[in-house]
Amino acid sequence: MRLIVLTLLALLIAAGVGIGATWITATRGTDFGTLTIGAWTARPRVGTSEVDPYARAAIVRSGALPVGAGDGISFLATTDDSKRPLDGRCDVEVSGITPAARFWTLTLYDPRGNLVANTLERYGFTSQEIIRDAEGKFSIRIAARARGGNWLPTGGVDRYWLMLRLYDTPVGIATRTQRDAPMPAVATIGCP
């Protein structure tokens, strides 16, 4: 009888650990096959048939439609380059250049994957509407209060994420370094 009880207890513990580990990887993701450059992280295999099962589970759970490998790649930033979480009450600057791409978008999301609500209903920029300097570099200020130039309002949320989608780009599975894909810098300028 004792053997049966211990066996059932071991099975319950194993099932709990297995379900818990699956839940964590489906909600938080894993680092399998990730590409990290500065604050930006991408999973180049997500839009392919070679996607790992944990990333597939996270996609199914979120309901998000990934960018196909032949179409482009998505980079996510949840922190600045100093690993400080992106705070909607602070001024954050995204500056520099993007990797070569026919078209790109930069969008603000809350941690649940929804667009960040704001009174202007301005949620992002595209490569066609961004103001650049003579060298082709840009600077986007992300802040709760209005700023001149390229400004995205945060609505004062506690946390947000930035999604940079590059369409028709050579960046992908073979990309490894900042030299292969020069990503824009993400810096927290100041907090109230």
C-alpha positions in Angstrom: 0.0 0.0 0.0 2.8 2.4 0.9 4.4 1.8 -2.5 1.2 2.7 -4.3 0.8 5.9 -2.3 4.5 6.9 -3.0 4.1 6.1 -6.7 0.9 8.2 -6.9 2.6 11.1 -5.0 5.6 10.9 -7.4 3.3 11.0 -10.4 1.3 14.0 -9.0 4.6 15.9 -8.3 5.9 15.1 -11.8 2.6 16.1 -13.4 2.6 19.4 -11.4 6.2 20.2 -12.4 5.5 19.4 -16.0 2.4 21.4 -16.3 4.0 24.3 -14.4 7.1 24.3 -16.7 4.8 24.2 -19.7 2.8 27.1 -18.4 5.9 29.2 -17.8 7.4 28.6 -21.2 4.0 29.2 -22.9 3.5 32.5 -21.2 7.1 33.8 -20.8 8.7 32.1 -23.8 12.1 30.5 -24.0 15.5 31.5 -25.3 15.6 28.6 -27.9 16.8 30.1 -31.2 16.6 33.7 -30.1 18.6 36.5 -31.6 19.5 39.3 -29.2 21.1 42.6 -30.3 21.1 45.3 -27.6 17.6 45.6 -26.1 16.0 43.9 -29.1 15.2 40.2 -29.2 13.8 38.2 -32.2 12.9 34.6 -32.8 13.8 34.1 -36.5 12.4 30.6 -36.8 8.9 31.6 -35.5 7.6 32.2 -39.0 8.9 28.9 -40.3 8.1 25.2 -40.1 11.2 24.8 -37.8 9.6 26.7 -34.9 10.3 25.1 -31.5 7.3 23.6 -29.7 7.5 26.2 -26.8 7.4 29.1 -29.2 4.5 27.4 -31.0 2.6 27.1 -27.7 3.2 30.8 -26.9 1.9 31.8 -30.3 -1.2 29.7 -29.9 -1.8 31.0 -26.4 -1.4 34.7 -27.4 -3.3 34.4 -30.7 -0.7 36.6 -32.4 0.1 36.0 -36.1 3.9 35.9 -36.5 5.6 37.5 -39.5 6.5 34.8 -42.0 10.2 34.1 -42.5 9.9 35.1 -46.2 8.1 38.3 -45.3 10.4 39.7 -42.5 11.2 39.5 -38.8 9.9 41.0 -35.6 12.1 42.4 -32.8 10.8 43.0 -29.3 12.3 45.3 -26.7 11.0 45.1 -23.1 13.9 47.0 -21.6 16.3 49.7 -22.6 20.0 48.9 -23.5 20.8 49.1 -19.8 18.2 46.3 -19.0 15.9 48.8 -17.3 12.2 48.0 -17.9 10.4 50.4 -20.3 8.3 52.7 -18.1 5.6 54.9 -19.6 6.2 57.6 -17.0 9.8 58.0 -18.2 11.2 59.6 -21.4 12.8 56.9 -23.6 14.6 57.6 -26.8 14.9 55.1 -29.7 17.6 56.4 -32.0 20.0 55.4 -34.8 19.3 53.3 -37.9 17.5 50.1 -38.6 18.8 47.1 -40.6 18.1 47.2 -44.4 14.4 46.6 -45.0 11.9 47.7 -47.7 9.5 48.8 -44.9 9.5 48.8 -41.1 7.1 49.6 -38.3 7.7 50.5 -34.6 4.7 49.9 -32.4 3.9 50.4 -28.6 2.2 47.5 -26.8 1.3 46.8 -23.2 2.7 43.6 -21.6 -0.6 41.8 -22.5 0.0 42.5 -26.2 -2.6 45.3 -26.6 -1.9 48.7 -28.1 -1.1 51.3 -25.5 -4.1 53.5 -25.1 -3.6 57.2 -25.5 -5.8 60.2 -26.3 -4.1 60.8 -29.7 -4.6 57.2 -30.8 -1.0 57.2 -32.0 0.5 53.7 -31.5 3.6 53.7 -33.7 5.6 54.9 -36.6 6.4 53.5 -40.1 9.6 53.9 -42.1 7.7 56.1 -44.5 6.6 58.7 -42.0 9.6 59.0 -39.7 11.6 62.3 -39.7 15.3 61.6 -40.3 18.5 63.7 -40.3 20.7 64.1 -43.3 22.6 60.9 -42.6 19.4 58.8 -42.5 19.4 58.5 -38.7 16.2 59.0 -36.6 15.3 59.7 -33.0 11.9 58.8 -31.6 11.0 60.1 -28.1 8.6 57.9 -26.2 7.0 59.8 -23.3 3.8 60.6 -21.5 4.0 64.3 -22.3 4.2 65.8 -25.8 7.6 66.3 -27.4 8.6 67.9 -30.7 9.6 65.7 -33.7 9.0 62.0 -33.6 7.0 61.4 -30.5 5.0 58.4 -29.3 2.6 58.9 -26.3 2.6 56.3 -23.6 -0.5 57.4 -21.8 1.6 57.1 -18.6 1.4 53.3 -18.4 3.7 51.5 -15.9 5.2 49.1 -18.5 5.2 48.8 -22.2 7.0 46.9 -25.0 8.3 48.1 -28.3 7.9 45.9 -31.4 10.0 46.6 -34.5 8.9 44.7 -37.5 11.2 44.6 -40.6 9.6 43.6 -43.9 11.5 42.3 -46.9 14.8 42.2 -45.1 17.9 40.1 -45.3 17.9 39.9 -41.4 17.0 36.4 -40.3 18.3 33.1 -39.1 21.9 33.7 -40.2 22.1 37.1 -38.4 24.2 37.1 -35.2 25.7 40.5 -34.4 25.1 44.3 -34.4 27.2 44.5 -37.5 24.9 42.1 -39.4 21.8 44.0 -38.2 22.4 47.6 -36.9 19.6 48.0 -34.4 18.5 51.3 -33.0 19.6 52.2 -29.4 17.0 52.3 -26.7 17.9 54.6 -23.8 15.9 55.9 -20.8 16.6 59.7 -20.8 14.9 60.6 -17.5 12.0 59.9 -15.2 9.8 62.4 -13.3 
